[in-house]
Amino acid sequence: MNKSAKGPDSAPEPAPVLALKGVSKSFGAVRALQDVSLELFPGEAHALAGENGAGKSTLIKTLAGVHRPDNGVVLLDGKPVVFNGPAAARDAGIAVIYQEPTLFPDLSIAENIFMGRQPRRSLGRIDRRAVHDTTAGLMRRLGVDLDPDRPARGLSIADQQIVEIAKALSFEARVLIMDEPTAALTGSETARLFSVVRALRAEGAAVLFISHRLDEIFELCQRVTTLRDGRWISTEPLDGLTQDGLVRRMVGRDLDDLYPKQDAAVGEVALSVRRLTREGVFHDVSFDVRRGEIVALAGLVGAGRTEVAQAVFGVDRADAGEVRVNGTVLRAGSPTAAMAAGLALVPEDRRQRGLVMEMSIERNIGLTGLGRVRRGGLVSRALEHDRAADWALRLQLKYNRLADSAGVLSGGNQQKVVLAKWLATEPCVLIVDEPTRGIDVGTKAEVHRLLSALAAEGLAVLMISSDLPEVIGMADRVLVMHEGRLAAELPREDATEETVMAAATGLGERTAA
């Protein structure tokens, strides 16, 4: 194992603050980790790479005290340690920012950050002023304007992630483990976060950084450890390594085409949106999506993209404007009417809005079509299973049993279940909001290939994405939103990162058709 990214003439390398040595962990017959070793050094950002299901989450939870290894040891400052739960790991200076925010929605931001460890006054009363002021200081450190007293309910995913980051920083941790912290952040928010991470490194913190955005890994980190199928593949300096080389280590093969956009015959207008308005959120939005076409809705977080999609589908009621599907006007504020007309919506937050995590995989897939698997007024388990098995095969879903809960699946496979649930309705228009957020590069290519194939079969696809390479690589046209308005409409040949970002930030605005 290459343990150092430093040259032979540099100062001696410090000892690792946290390490795994020969760690294995199984869950029943599933071997999640097999003889994995990892070293985290002070002052270094270390990337952990691998596809969904490679063992990254299990490794993180082992470092965080959630899991105990079956074999091997965890070392803290070179000495074996056993964490009897996450609190013990936290007290040892290990803070984890998980991929999905875990806030208490009815508590304030400040209360979430200091839950269970509030500063006290005399007689044991909570010092609410200290809680508020310390939280405000953390927000200033992160460069964000969030009211510490604001309830967590209703926060965007980006703001929820900021709260989780602030919570981790409040521990003054020696080791900061970041699992997809930028998945829902804008470019400026990501740059701000990276500046904080660099400052923590300069203070001597060790950072373990997990991201499916390879450019972020190369920008922030000095070394990378790659896992595949629960096994250690390599640990090496990023200096001199290419993105293609890292992908080969992750997937065990060359990834020929991450954006496999097929040529498709563009047909009639399937979705027509005219002057759609929701006061204070978005205004006068008009566009068409034709059969065989992938139209991307781009823009910064908060520009109104998701809100437009929810109004089109009827989740939110628009104040003005109309939506037509195949020429028929939809009843406003009615998802049932939208589904009956052939609309399908894959939401951004798959865990909260896309899936019932405690329900089985097959039941989740069947939720949108219970009427099709009823016999005599009762749901036929056999029909439900067969229907789910067909979609699992078509989408190459990786699972143990269809009767298992959706919560046990990796993020990429959860996304496939949400896609299967909506594709099973046989829609004519598919709206997908952040279709590859938080999924690995191999699964991302599969999702792109699926969307391209669906468009080639005549489906109209409206794709909302914050991933500019995805927008440019997959879209036939790009609609760019800025502060609730449609700022530009760019044909594929004119869509570049520069032109999209110029419109998204209000520079060089072009009138949308």
C-alpha positions in Angstrom: 0.0 0.0 0.0 1.3 3.5 -0.9 0.9 5.3 2.3 2.4 8.7 1.4 2.0 11.3 -1.2 5.1 13.1 -0.1 8.5 13.2 -1.8 11.7 11.5 -0.4 13.2 14.9 0.7 10.1 16.1 2.6 9.8 16.1 6.4 9.0 12.8 8.1 5.4 11.9 7.8 3.3 12.1 11.1 1.6 9.1 12.5 -2.0 8.5 11.4 -4.5 9.9 13.8 -7.1 7.2 12.8 -6.6 3.9 11.0 -8.2 0.6 10.1 -6.0 -2.5 9.9 -7.3 -5.6 8.1 -11.0 -4.9 8.9 -13.7 -7.2 7.8 -17.5 -6.9 8.4 -20.3 -9.1 7.3 -24.1 -8.8 7.6 -25.5 -12.3 7.4 -24.2 -13.8 4.1 -23.2 -10.4 2.8 -19.5 -9.5 3.2 -19.5 -5.7 3.3 -15.8 -5.3 4.0 -13.0 -7.8 3.5 -9.5 -7.2 4.9 -9.6 -3.4 4.4 -6.9 -1.0 5.7 -7.0 2.8 5.7 -4.8 5.5 7.3 -5.9 9.1 7.9 -3.1 11.6 8.6 -3.4 15.0 10.3 -3.5 17.9 7.8 -4.6 15.7 4.9 -7.8 15.3 2.9 -8.1 11.6 2.0 -10.7 10.5 -0.6 -12.7 7.3 -0.4 -13.8 6.1 -3.8 -15.9 3.3 -5.0 -19.3 2.4 -6.5 -22.5 2.2 -4.4 -22.2 -1.1 -2.6 -18.4 -1.1 -2.6 -18.4 -0.9 1.2 -17.9 2.9 1.7 -20.8 3.3 4.1 -19.9 0.3 6.2 -16.3 1.6 6.5 -17.6 5.1 7.6 -19.9 3.5 10.1 -17.0 1.4 11.5 -14.9 4.5 12.0 -17.9 6.2 13.6 -18.6 3.5 16.1 -21.9 2.4 14.5 -20.4 -1.0 13.6 -17.8 -3.1 15.3 -15.5 -5.0 12.9 -15.7 -8.8 12.9 -11.9 -9.0 12.3 -9.2 -6.4 12.3 -8.8 -3.3 14.5 -9.5 0.4 14.6 -6.4 2.4 15.7 -6.6 5.9 17.3 -3.2 7.6 17.6 -1.7 4.2 16.9 -3.5 2.4 19.7 -6.3 -0.2 19.3 -9.7 1.2 20.3 -13.2 -0.1 20.5 -16.0 2.5 20.1 -19.1 1.5 22.1 -21.3 3.5 19.8 -21.3 6.8 17.9 -21.1 8.9 21.1 -17.8 7.3 22.0 -16.4 8.0 18.5 -17.6 11.6 18.7 -16.0 12.0 22.2 -12.7 10.8 20.6 -12.9 13.6 18.1 -14.5 11.9 15.1 -17.3 13.8 13.4 -19.4 12.4 10.6 -21.5 14.3 8.0 -23.7 11.6 6.4 -25.1 11.8 2.9 -28.7 12.3 4.0 -29.4 15.0 6.6 -30.9 13.7 9.9 -32.4 16.7 11.5 -35.3 17.0 13.9 -37.8 19.0 11.8 -39.7 20.6 14.7 -36.5 21.9 16.4 -34.6 25.0 15.5 -31.3 25.0 13.7 -29.5 25.8 16.9 -31.3 23.1 18.9 -30.4 20.5 16.2 -26.7 21.4 16.4 -26.5 21.2 20.2 -29.1 18.4 20.8 -28.0 16.5 23.9 -25.1 18.8 24.8 -26.6 22.2 25.4 -24.5 24.6 27.5 -26.0 25.1 31.0 -26.5 27.9 33.4 -26.5 27.6 37.1 -29.2 25.3 38.4 -28.9 23.3 35.2 -31.0 25.5 33.0 -30.1 25.5 29.3 -28.2 28.6 28.2 -30.3 29.5 25.2 -28.3 32.7 24.5 -25.1 30.7 24.3 -26.7 28.1 22.0 -27.9 30.9 19.7 -24.7 32.9 19.7 -22.5 29.8 19.1 -24.7 28.7 16.2 -24.6 32.2 14.7 -20.8 32.0 14.9 -20.7 28.7 13.1 -22.9 30.1 10.4 -20.6 33.1 10.0 -17.7 30.7 9.7 -19.5 28.8 6.9 -20.4 32.1 5.3 -24.2 31.5 5.3 -27.1 33.5 6.4 -29.3 31.1 8.4 -31.3 32.2 11.4 -30.3 29.9 14.4 -33.9 30.1 15.6 -35.4 29.0 12.3 -37.1 25.6 12.5 -35.4 22.8 10.5 -38.7 21.9 8.8 -38.9 23.4 5.4 -35.2 23.9 4.9 -33.9 23.0 1.5 -31.5 20.0 1.2 -28.6 22.4 0.7 -29.5 24.2 3.9 -30.0 21.0 5.8 -26.5 19.9 4.7 -25.1 23.2 5.9 -26.7 22.6 9.4 -25.1 19.1 9.4 -21.7 20.6 8.6 -22.1 23.2 11.3 -23.0 20.4 13.8 -19.8 18.6 12.9 -17.7 21.7 13.2 -19.1 22.4 16.6 -17.4 19.3 17.9 -14.0 20.7 17.0 -13.2 17.3 15.7 -9.7 15.9 14.9 -11.2 13.7 12.2 -13.9 15.0 9.9 -15.7 12.3 7.7 -17.7 13.9 4.9 -20.1 11.6 3.0 -21.3 13.4 -0.2 -21.5 16.8 1.6 -21.7 18.7 -1.7 -24.4 16.6 -3.4 -27.0 19.3 -3.1 -24.8 22.4 -3.0 -24.2 25.0 -5.7 -20.8 25.8 -7.1 -20.4 28.8 -4.7 -21.5 26.8 -1.7 -19.1 24.0 -2.6 -16.2 26.5 -3.0 -17.1 27.9 0.5 -17.2 24.4 2.0 -13.8 23.5 0.5 -12.3 26.7 1.9 -13.5 25.6 5.4 -12.1 22.1 4.8 -8.7 23.6 3.8 -8.7 25.7 6.9 -9.4 22.7 9.1 -6.6 20.8 7.4 -4.3 23.7 8.1 -5.2 23.4 11.8 -4.2 19.7 11.7 -7.5 18.0 11.2 -7.7 14.7 9.2 -10.4 14.7 6.6 -12.0 11.6 4.9 -13.9 12.9 1.9 -16.5 10.8 -0.1 -17.9 12.1 -3.3 -19.1 10.7 -6.6 -18.0 13.9 -8.3 -14.5 13.0 -9.3 -13.4 16.6 -10.0 -14.1 17.4 -6.4 -11.9 14.6 -5.2 -9.0 15.8 -7.4 -9.5 19.4 -6.3 -9.6 18.9 -2.6 -7.8 15.7 -1.7 -4.1 14.5 -1.6 -4.6 10.7 -1.6 -7.4 8.3 -2.5 -8.3 4.8 -1.3 -10.5 2.8 -3.7 -12.9 0.0 -2.7 -14.6 -2.5 -5.0 -17.1 -5.1 -3.8 -15.9 -4.6 -0.2 -12.2 -5.1 -0.9 -9.3 -2.7 -0.8 -8.1 -2.0 -4.3 -5.5 0.8 -3.9 -4.3 3.7 -1.9 -2.3 6.2 -3.8 -1.5 9.9 -4.3 -3.9 11.8 -6.6 -1.0 13.7 -8.1 -0.3 11.9 -11.3 -3.5 9.9 -11.3 -6.2 10.6 -13.9 -10.0 10.5 -13.6 -10.1 7.7 -16.1 -7.5 5.8 -14.1 -9.5 6.2 -10.9 -12.7 5.1 -12.7 -11.0 1.9 -13.8 -10.0 1.1 -10.3 -13.6 1.8 -9.0 -15.5 -0.3 -11.6 -12.8 -2.7 -12.7 -13.2 -1.7 -16.4 -13.1 1.2 -18.7 -16.2 3.4 -18.6 -16.4 4.2 -22.3 -19.2 6.7 -22.2 -20.7 8.4 -19.2 -23.1 10.4 -21.3 -24.4 7.9 -23.9 -26.8 10.3 -25.7 -28.6 8.5 -28.5 -30.0 10.2 -31.5 -33.8 10.2 -31.4 -36.6 11.3 -33.7 -38.3 14.4 -32.1 -42.0 14.1 -32.4 -45.1 16.0 -31.3 -45.3 18.3 -28.2 -46.0 16.0 -25.2 -45.8 18.6 -22.4 -46.7 22.3 -22.9 -46.3 24.8 -20.0 -47.6 28.3 -20.5 -47.1 31.4 -18.3 -46.9 29.2 -15.2 -46.6 31.4 -12.1 -46.5 30.9 -8.3 -46.3 34.2 -6.5 -42.9 34.7 -4.8 -41.5 31.5 -6.2 -41.4 31.6 -10.0 -43.0 33.8 -12.6 -44.2 33.5 -16.2 -42.5 30.2 -17.1 -43.3 28.8 -20.5 -41.7 25.9 -22.4 -42.4 22.7 -24.4 -41.0 19.2 -24.3 -41.5 17.0 -27.3 -41.5 13.2 -27.6 -38.0 11.8 -28.1 -36.5 14.8 -26.4 -34.5 15.3 -23.2 -34.9 18.9 -22.0 -32.7 20.0 -19.1 -33.9 22.6 -16.5 -30.7 24.1 -15.1 -29.9 26.9 -12.7 -28.6 27.5 -9.2 -30.2 26.0 -6.1 -33.1 28.2 -5.2 -33.8 29.4 -8.8 -37.2 27.7 -8.8 -36.5 24.6 -10.9 -37.9 22.0 -8.4 -40.9 24.2 -7.6 -41.8 24.5 -11.3 -41.7 20.7 -11.6 -43.9 20.3 -8.6 -46.4 22.8 -10.0 -46.4 21.0 -13.4 -47.1 17.7 -11.6 -49.7 19.3 -9.3 -47.9 18.8 -6.0 -48.1 22.5 -5.6 -50.9 24.7 -7.0 -49.8 27.4 -9.4 -51.4 30.8 -9.1 -51.6 31.3 -12.9 -50.9 29.6 -16.2 -51.7 26.2 -17.6 -50.1 22.8 -18.3 -51.1 20.7 -21.2 -50.2 17.0 -21.8 -50.8 15.8 -25.3 -53.0 18.9 -25.9 -55.3 18.4 -22.8 -55.2 21.0 -20.1 -54.5 19.5 -16.6 -56.5 20.3 -13.6 -54.3 22.5 -11.4 -53.0 21.1 -8.1 -53.9 17.5 -8.9 -51.2 14.8 -9.0 -53.9 12.2 -9.7 -55.0 14.1 -12.8 -51.3 14.5 -13.9 -50.7 10.7 -13.5 -53.9 9.9 -15.4 -52.7 12.1 -18.3 -49.4 10.3 -18.5 -47.0 12.5 -16.3 -44.5 10.9 -13.9 -42.3 12.7 -11.4 -39.1 11.3 -9.9 -38.4 13.7 -7.0 -35.1 15.1 -5.8 -35.3 13.7 -2.3 -35.8 10.0 -3.0 -35.7 9.0 0.7 -38.4 11.4 1.9 -40.6 11.8 -1.2 -39.6 8.9 -3.5 -39.7 5.9 -1.3 -41.3 4.4 1.8 -38.0 3.2 3.2 -39.6 0.6 5.6 -41.7 -0.9 2.8 -40.4 -3.8 0.6 -38.8 -3.1 -2.7 -41.6 -4.8 -4.6 -44.3 -2.8 -2.7 -42.5 0.5 -3.5 -42.4 -0.4 -7.2 -46.0 -1.3 -7.1 -47.3 1.8 -5.2 -48.2 3.7 -8.4 -50.1 0.8 -10.0 -52.0 -1.0 -7.3 -55.1 -1.1 -9.5 -53.2 -3.2 -12.0 -52.3 -5.9 -9.4 -55.7 -6.1 -7.7 -57.8 -9.2 -8.0 -61.2 -9.2 -6.3 -60.4 -5.9 -4.6 -57.2 -7.3 -3.0 -53.6 -6.8 -4.0 -52.2 -10.0 -5.5 -48.8 -10.6 -4.0 -47.9 -12.8 -6.9 -48.7 -10.2 -9.5 -47.0 -7.5 -7.5 -43.9 -9.6 -7.2 -43.8 -10.5 -10.9 -44.2 -6.9 -11.9 -41.4 -5.7 -9.6 -39.2 -8.5 -10.7 -39.6 -7.5 -14.4 -38.6 -3.9 -13.6 -35.8 -5.0 -11.4 -34.4 -7.0 -14.3 -34.9 -4.2 -16.8 -33.1 -1.7 -14.6 -30.4 -4.1 -13.5 -31.3 -3.6 -9.8 -28.9 -5.1 -7.3 -30.7 -6.6 -4.3 -30.9 -9.7 -2.1 -34.7 -10.2 -2.1 -37.5 -8.1 -3.4 -39.2 -8.6 0.0 -36.4 -6.7 1.6 -37.0 -3.1 2.7 -35.9 -0.3 0.3 -33.8 1.1 3.1 -31.2 -1.6 2.8 -30.4 -0.7 -0.8 -27.5 1.5 -1.9 -28.3 5.0 -3.0 -28.0 4.2 -6.7 -30.3 1.2 -6.3 -32.8 3.2 -4.4 -32.9 5.6 -7.3 -33.6 2.7 -9.7 -36.5 1.7 -7.5 -38.0 5.2 -7.8 -37.5 5.1 -11.5 -39.1 1.7 -11.7 -42.1 2.9 -9.7 -42.8 5.7 -12.1 -41.9 3.9 -15.4 -44.3 1.2 -14.4 -47.1 3.7 -15.0 -46.1 3.8 -18.7 -45.9 7.6 -18.8 -45.6 9.8 -21.9 -43.7 12.5 -20.0 -41.0 11.7 -17.3 -39.8 14.5 -15.0 -36.7 13.6 -13.2 -35.3 15.9 -10.5 -31.5 15.4 -9.9 -31.6 11.8 -11.3 -28.0 11.0 -10.4 -27.5 12.9 -7.1 -25.4 10.9 -4.7 -24.9 7.8 -6.9 -21.7 6.4 -8.1 -20.1 6.9 -11.6 -21.0 3.4 -12.8 -24.7 3.7 -11.8 -24.7 7.2 -13.2 -23.8 5.9 -16.6 -26.6 3.3 -16.3 -29.2 6.0 -15.5 -28.0 8.1 -18.4 -28.2 5.2 -20.7 -31.7 4.4 -19.5 -32.9 8.0 -20.0 -31.4 8.1 -23.4 -33.0 4.8 -24.4 -36.4 6.0 -23.1 -36.2 9.2 -25.1 -35.3 7.1 -28.2 -38.5 5.1 -27.6 -40.5 8.3 -27.8 -40.7 9.4 -24.1 -40.5 13.1 -23.4 -38.0 13.7 -20.6 -37.7 16.9 -18.5 -34.5 16.6 -16.4 -33.6 18.9 -13.6 -29.9 18.8 -12.7 -27.3 20.8 -10.9 -24.6 18.7 -12.6 -23.4 20.8 -15.5 -21.6 18.0 -17.4 -24.7 15.9 -17.1 -26.9 18.8 -18.4 -24.5 19.4 -21.4 -23.9 15.7 -22.1 -27.6 14.6 -22.0 -29.8 17.4 -23.0 -31.2 18.2 -26.5 -32.1 21.7 -25.1 -31.2 23.5 -21.9 -33.7 25.8 -20.1 -31.9 28.0 -17.6 -33.7 29.5 -14.6 -32.5 32.6 -12.7 -34.4 33.9 -9.6 -37.7 32.3 -10.6 -37.7 33.2 -14.2 -36.7 31.4 -17.4 -33.5 33.2 -18.3 -32.4 31.3 -21.4 -33.1 28.5 -23.8 -30.0 27.0 -25.3 -29.9 24.4 -28.1 -27.5 21.5 -27.5 -24.8 23.0 -29.8 -24.8 26.3 -27.8 -24.9 24.8 -24.3 -21.5 25.0 -22.6 -20.7 25.4 -18.9 -19.9 29.0 -19.6 -23.2 29.8 -21.4 -25.3 27.9 -18.8 -23.6 29.5 -15.8 -23.8 33.0 -17.4 -27.6 32.6 -17.7 -27.9 31.0 -14.3 -26.2 33.9 -12.6 -28.1 36.6 -14.6 -25.2 37.5 -16.8 -25.7 37.7 -20.6 -29.3 36.7 -20.3 -31.0 35.5 -23.4 -34.8 35.6 -23.9 -36.3 32.1 -23.6 -38.4 30.9 -26.5 
